[in-house]
Amino acid sequence: MTIQHNPANQEFTTGPADQQAELAYSLPAAGVIDFVHTFVPENQRGQGVAEQLAEAALAYARQQHLKVRTSCEFMAGYVQRHHQYADLLAS
């Protein structure tokens, strides 16, 4: 699966344009990324698509030395279940 990062639209995406899964974010403050929305088309759910988007987005945050907020319910749960990302969380 190929994940694209589109900084202009503030999103990570995968899949064909008509069936695209996405993880959207905002940059609310200097040094902070807030993951605000995850969407996976119904026919792709249960296949680990959201998890792969999450991993790519969190790897980007780590690489860019950004603190993470998780307004998105999926991302909040993902980070809670994967303790290796706890150091990225904004206080």
Backbone as a ProteinNet text record, in pm:
[ID]
protein_1_A
[PRIMARY]
MTIQHNPANQEFTTGPADQQAELAYSLPAAGVIDFVHTFVPENQRGQGVAEQLAEAALAYARQQHLKVRTSCEFMAGYVQRHHQYADLLAS
[TERTIARY]
85.2	0	89.4	60.8	136.3	58.7	124.9	62.9	125.1	40	86.6	60.6	155.3	137.6	116.1	5.2	-27.7	-31.5	83.6	88.4	-7.8	-31.9	-121.3	-263.4	-307.1	-440.8	-438.4	-319.9	-300.7	-366.3	-318.3	-372.8	-273.7	-291.9	-224.9	-333.5	-306.1	-408	-350.4	-440.8	-404.1	-525.1	-498.3	-605.3	-637.9	-718.7	-758.8	-847.9	-847.1	-918.2	-1064.9	-1130.8	-1273.8	-1299.7	-1195	-1207.8	-1094.7	-1065.7	-948.7	-974.7	-882.1	-881.9	-795.2	-829.7	-753.3	-742.3	-633.5	-611.3	-577.8	-668.8	-652.2	-593.9	-521.5	-461	-466.2	-439.2	-421.1	-290.6	-243.4	-121.9	-162.2	-218.3	-277.8	-177.3	-52.8	50	185.6	284.6	419.5	463.2	510.8	560.7	454.3	327.9	217.8	138.2	109.4	20.4	-98.3	-218	-339.9	-408.6	-418.4	-487.7	-636.6	-712	-850.4	-956.9	-919.6	-1023.3	-960.1	-1019.4	-979.2	-1101.5	-1083.6	-1192.5	-1137.4	-1205.8	-1173.2	-1303.6	-1306.9	-1428.3	-1470.8	-1599.8	-1652.9	-1589.5	-1564.4	-1510.9	-1364.5	-1299.5	-1160.2	-1145.7	-1254.6	-1249	-1214	-1146.5	-1107.7	-984.3	-915.8	-797.7	-669.3	-676.8	-557.6	-520.9	-610.8	-581.7	-562.4	-652.6	-642	-514.9	-479.3	-358.3	-234.3	-231.6	-116.1	-108.7	-223.7	-225.1	-170.7	-215	-170.5	-19.9	34.1	178.1	257.6	212	282	275.7	159.7	142.2	225.4	228.8	306.4	456.4	496.5	637.7	676.8	586.4	611	624.8	535.1	540.7	673.9	717.1	844.7	960.6	960	1067.4	1076.5	961.2	956.2	965.5	981.1	991.2	867.1	749	622.3	559.3	495.1	413.3	276.1	211.5	88.3	-31.5	-138.5	-271.3	-358.7	-456.2	-541.9	-689	-735	-877	-961.6	-901.7	-968.8	-977.9	-1098.3	-1121.4	-1038.2	-1030.7	-950.6	-804	-749.4	-608.1	-582	-674.5	-658.4	-647.3	-734.6	-731.3	-606.6	-565.4	-446.8	-323.1	-306.1	-189.1	-194.3	-313.2	-326.4	-285.5	-319	-286.5	-140.5	-73.8	63.9	153.1	202.6	275	403.6	454.4	577.9	557.1	433.6	407.1	377.2	376.3	340	429.2	555.8	646.8	613.5	531.1	494.4	378.4	302.4	181.3	211	136.8	146.2	82.4	138.6	80.6	-32.8
-118.1	0	124	214.9	339.1	450.9	519.4	632	760	852.5	982.7	1087.1	1179.8	1293.7	1415.7	1482.6	1602.5	1720.8	1788	1898.9	2013.2	2038.3	2148	2124.3	1998	1963.5	1912.4	1906.5	1858.9	1722.5	1624.3	1489.7	1385.8	1265.6	1145.9	1063.7	1010.2	937.3	809.2	718.9	598.7	553	487.4	433.1	522.2	469.5	546.7	664.6	766.3	891.4	869.2	773.5	752.9	665.9	608.2	524.1	552.9	680.5	719.3	718.8	655.6	661.7	781	847.5	966.7	983	1045.9	1089.7	1237.9	1322	1466.9	1522.1	1632.3	1695.5	1846.5	1913.2	2058.3	2087.1	2207.9	2253.8	2373.6	2347.2	2453.4	2547.9	2503.4	2586	2540.4	2624.1	2587.5	2460.2	2362.6	2239.2	2139.9	2162.2	2074.3	2031.5	1901.7	1848.1	1784.5	1813.6	1759.8	1673.2	1542.9	1452.3	1464.2	1513	1554.4	1461.5	1378	1298.2	1182.8	1065.3	948.5	895.9	864.7	805.9	692.8	577.8	464	419.4	410.5	363.1	225.8	202.6	79.4	-46.8	-50.3	-172.7	-197.5	-102.2	-118.9	-135.9	-125.7	-134.6	-275.9	-284.4	-413.2	-473.3	-395	-444.5	-375.6	-298	-232.2	-101.9	-48.2	75.3	192.7	209.9	321.9	310.6	189.1	168.2	208.6	175.9	213.5	364.8	429.2	576.1	634.1	578.2	625.3	611.2	495.9	472.8	571.8	596.4	690.7	832.2	870.8	1006.1	1025.2	925.2	936.7	932.2	857	856.9	995.4	1058.7	1194.7	1290.5	1281.1	1368.6	1351.6	1228.3	1202.3	1260	1237.1	1285.1	1438.5	1503.8	1650.2	1711.4	1627.8	1672.1	1750.2	1697.1	1760.2	1689.6	1766.5	1710	1680.1	1575.9	1524.5	1550.1	1596	1599.7	1502.9	1444.9	1345.6	1382	1481.7	1516.8	1406.9	1331.7	1220	1102.8	1050.8	941.8	818	785	669.4	688.6	805.8	830.7	831	883.5	882.4	738	652.5	512.4	442.2	473.8	410.6	442.3	568.9	608.9	546.2	534.8	470.5	324	256.2	113.6	89.1	190	174.9	271.2	221.7	305.6	364.6	312.9	368.5	510.1	556.8	693.3	788.3	740.8	823.4	947	935.2	1049.7	1161.7	1132.6	1235.3	1323.3	1276.7	1347.6	1483.8	1583.6	1719.1	1719.1	1798.4	1802.3	1900.1
0	0	0	-89.2	-97.9	-29.8	60.7	131.4	78.2	39.9	-6.7	101.5	115.1	205.4	118	140.2	64.1	161	180.2	276.2	242.3	113.9	75.3	127	126.7	176.4	319.8	379.2	516.1	535.8	455.9	467.4	418.3	471.2	422.7	355.9	236.7	162.3	103.8	68.5	-3.9	-83.9	-194.8	-277.5	-395.5	-487.7	-605.8	-567.2	-650.3	-619.2	-583.1	-648.1	-621.5	-498.5	-441.3	-321.5	-224.1	-204	-126.6	23.9	94.9	241.5	279.8	390.4	428	578.6	617.1	754.8	744.6	790.4	780.5	909.7	895.8	1012.5	999.3	1110.1	1110.9	1183	1166.8	1235.1	1321.1	1439.9	1520.8	1586.3	1599.5	1663.8	1611.4	1629.2	1586.9	1657.8	1581.7	1639.9	1681.9	1640	1681	1557.5	1550.1	1447.5	1518.4	1469.8	1529.8	1425.1	1453	1362.5	1391.2	1292.4	1316.7	1258.3	1159.5	1093.3	1017.4	1032	954.8	882.2	753.5	675.4	590.3	595.9	510.4	444.3	309.6	242.8	295.3	297.6	357.3	300.9	170	108.8	145.7	214.5	255.9	407.3	478.9	624.8	669.4	782.9	837.5	772.8	689.4	618.3	664.3	772.1	825	756.3	675.6	601.4	696.9	790.7	885.9	968.7	1006	1084.8	1005.8	877.5	795.6	776.6	762.3	755.5	885.7	998.3	1130.3	1144.7	1106.3	1118.5	1033.7	911.4	823.9	881.1	931.4	985.7	1112.6	1198.5	1321.8	1292.9	1191.7	1151.2	1100.1	1025.4	976.9	1095.7	1192.2	1310	1382.3	1399.4	1467	1386.1	1255.8	1169.4	1170.6	1178.9	1176.6	1317.2	1418.3	1558.1	1600.5	1563	1597.2	1717	1801.9	1908.7	1849.2	1900.6	1842.1	1931.9	1869.5	1932.1	1853.9	1920.3	1854.7	1873.3	1799.7	1802.9	1739.3	1649.5	1584.1	1682.5	1700.7	1795.8	1760.3	1631.8	1590.9	1629.4	1600.4	1630	1780.3	1858.1	2004.2	2053.3	2005.8	2044.9	1994.7	1873.3	1815.8	1898.7	1934.6	2013	2152.6	2210.4	2342.2	2336.9	2227.2	2213.4	2175.2	2121.6	2074.7	2152.7	2264.6	2360.7	2305.2	2193.6	2136	2084.3	2078.1	2033	2147.3	2270.2	2386.7	2398.7	2361.4	2372.6	2275	2174.1	2076.6	2122.7	2221.4	2260.2	2320.4	2273.8	2328.9	2466.9	2556.8	2691.4	2702.1
[MASK]
+++++++++++++++++++++++++++++++++++++++++++++++++++++++++++++++++++++++++++++++++++++++++++

